[in-house]
Amino acid sequence: MNYFLVKSEPFKYSWEQFNKDGETFWDGVRNYQARNNMKSMKVGDLVLFYHSNEGKEVVGVAKVVKEYYQDPTTEDPKWVVVDLAPVETLKKPVTLEMVKADEFLQNIALVKQGRLSVMPLKQEEFDRILELGNG
């Protein structure tokens, strides 16, 4: 299994809306590195859902339910989406400040590449963020 983090601005697509929808395709990615990260997602992989800009916090866990396919919001064949479904809401959000303050998480892309919207995580990093959010 692989682990990832995806970002969404809450006013565009919030965790609450995602839970109401029950499943969504993850569109709008227009960065090659983020796209390549999505292409490596497999069904069953777990994904942290991060509210960017407002809140700046990990709020929940999702899972990949369909592997990448052509982004239906564009005719350009180089952009893809994956389908995600919510799994659980964290007991408490894990803020960017908490992540930056945790010495175990200093090298994750959320800290090192702040603008990247889809990023891989090591299992230990994923587990540590869950521990912070459910502790």
GUTOR-587520 format. One record per residue (C-alpha): chain; x, y, z. Coordinates in steps of 0.001 Angstrom, whole numbers. Layout:
N
{r 'A' {X Y Z}} ...
//
This chain:
135
{r 'A' {0 0 0}} {r 'A' {1090 3562 -704}} {r 'A' {241 6761 1132}} {r 'A' {-406 10262 -168}} {r 'A' {-1600 13715 826}} {r 'A' {-3897 15831 -1358}} {r 'A' {-4723 19481 -864}} {r 'A' {-7973 21305 -1440}} {r 'A' {-8997 24845 -635}} {r 'A' {-12065 24457 1607}} {r 'A' {-14059 27128 -235}} {r 'A' {-13552 25173 -3489}} {r 'A' {-13996 21643 -2141}} {r 'A' {-14129 20954 1583}} {r 'A' {-13855 17764 3588}} {r 'A' {-17491 18280 4605}} {r 'A' {-18599 18432 955}} {r 'A' {-16460 15382 144}} {r 'A' {-18239 13434 2910}} {r 'A' {-21644 14510 1570}} {r 'A' {-20658 13430 -1957}} {r 'A' {-19284 10097 -726}} {r 'A' {-16872 9871 -3671}} {r 'A' {-15301 12270 -6151}} {r 'A' {-12769 12469 -8935}} {r 'A' {-9740 14550 -7988}} {r 'A' {-9475 17107 -10780}} {r 'A' {-7746 20375 -11491}} {r 'A' {-4172 19127 -11048}} {r 'A' {-1996 21045 -13504}} {r 'A' {1457 20300 -12139}} {r 'A' {3512 17484 -13666}} {r 'A' {4937 16240 -10374}} {r 'A' {1483 16168 -8742}} {r 'A' {71 14428 -11842}} {r 'A' {2822 11803 -11737}} {r 'A' {2059 11231 -8054}} {r 'A' {-1605 10637 -8964}} {r 'A' {-572 8216 -11708}} {r 'A' {1218 6118 -9071}} {r 'A' {-1920 5809 -6893}} {r 'A' {-3477 2342 -6725}} {r 'A' {-6929 1237 -5566}} {r 'A' {-6879 958 -1771}} {r 'A' {-4031 3443 -1200}} {r 'A' {-4735 5834 1669}} {r 'A' {-4753 9602 1230}} {r 'A' {-4686 12403 3802}} {r 'A' {-7060 15275 2964}} {r 'A' {-5510 18692 3665}} {r 'A' {-7353 22014 3706}} {r 'A' {-4985 24506 2081}} {r 'A' {-4968 28315 2353}} {r 'A' {-7820 28438 4914}} {r 'A' {-7179 26249 7920}} {r 'A' {-3935 24708 6650}} {r 'A' {-4641 21394 8316}} {r 'A' {-5070 17687 7667}} {r 'A' {-8733 16945 8410}} {r 'A' {-9391 13405 7215}} {r 'A' {-8394 10182 5494}} {r 'A' {-9608 9057 2068}} {r 'A' {-8869 6047 -92}} {r 'A' {-8278 5587 -3788}} {r 'A' {-11277 3807 -5345}} {r 'A' {-10333 4166 -9029}} {r 'A' {-6896 4551 -10609}} {r 'A' {-6021 7394 -12940}} {r 'A' {-7922 8223 -16100}} {r 'A' {-8325 11235 -18408}} {r 'A' {-9411 14388 -16523}} {r 'A' {-13005 14968 -17710}} {r 'A' {-12693 18723 -17091}} {r 'A' {-10137 19203 -19885}} {r 'A' {-9579 17989 -23429}} {r 'A' {-5818 17908 -22809}} {r 'A' {-4791 14224 -22619}} {r 'A' {-1810 14883 -20363}} {r 'A' {-3980 15613 -17287}} {r 'A' {-5565 12851 -15210}} {r 'A' {-7810 12288 -12201}} {r 'A' {-8262 9520 -9649}} {r 'A' {-11448 8698 -7748}} {r 'A' {-11318 9109 -3974}} {r 'A' {-13783 8210 -1206}} {r 'A' {-13709 9445 2409}} {r 'A' {-12714 6958 5112}} {r 'A' {-12604 8858 8408}} {r 'A' {-12520 12331 9899}} {r 'A' {-9621 12984 12266}} {r 'A' {-10633 13597 15893}} {r 'A' {-8705 16857 15712}} {r 'A' {-7200 18556 12660}} {r 'A' {-3425 18354 12311}} {r 'A' {-2271 21871 11516}} {r 'A' {681 22819 9350}} {r 'A' {2265 24280 12514}} {r 'A' {1954 20889 14250}} {r 'A' {3555 19172 11248}} {r 'A' {6413 21684 11106}} {r 'A' {6969 21378 14877}} {r 'A' {7210 17566 14746}} {r 'A' {10831 16624 14149}} {r 'A' {9755 13307 12594}} {r 'A' {7899 15194 9814}} {r 'A' {10524 17789 8865}} {r 'A' {11266 16318 5440}} {r 'A' {7783 15663 4068}} {r 'A' {6766 17464 896}} {r 'A' {4113 19453 2786}} {r 'A' {7016 21208 4538}} {r 'A' {9638 21075 1748}} {r 'A' {7413 21684 -1325}} {r 'A' {4539 23728 27}} {r 'A' {2893 24357 -3344}} {r 'A' {2683 20702 -4415}} {r 'A' {-994 19613 -4375}} {r 'A' {-567 15811 -4485}} {r 'A' {2370 14252 -2659}} {r 'A' {3534 10820 -1536}} {r 'A' {4132 10039 2122}} {r 'A' {6068 7231 3765}} {r 'A' {3927 4919 5886}} {r 'A' {5658 6177 9050}} {r 'A' {4866 9805 8123}} {r 'A' {1243 8948 7371}} {r 'A' {968 7041 10671}} {r 'A' {2540 9911 12613}} {r 'A' {54 12443 11219}} {r 'A' {-2815 10064 12115}} {r 'A' {-1380 9735 15609}} {r 'A' {-1333 13537 15953}} {r 'A' {-4926 13752 14704}} {r 'A' {-6361 10916 16748}} {r 'A' {-4194 11177 19866}} 
//
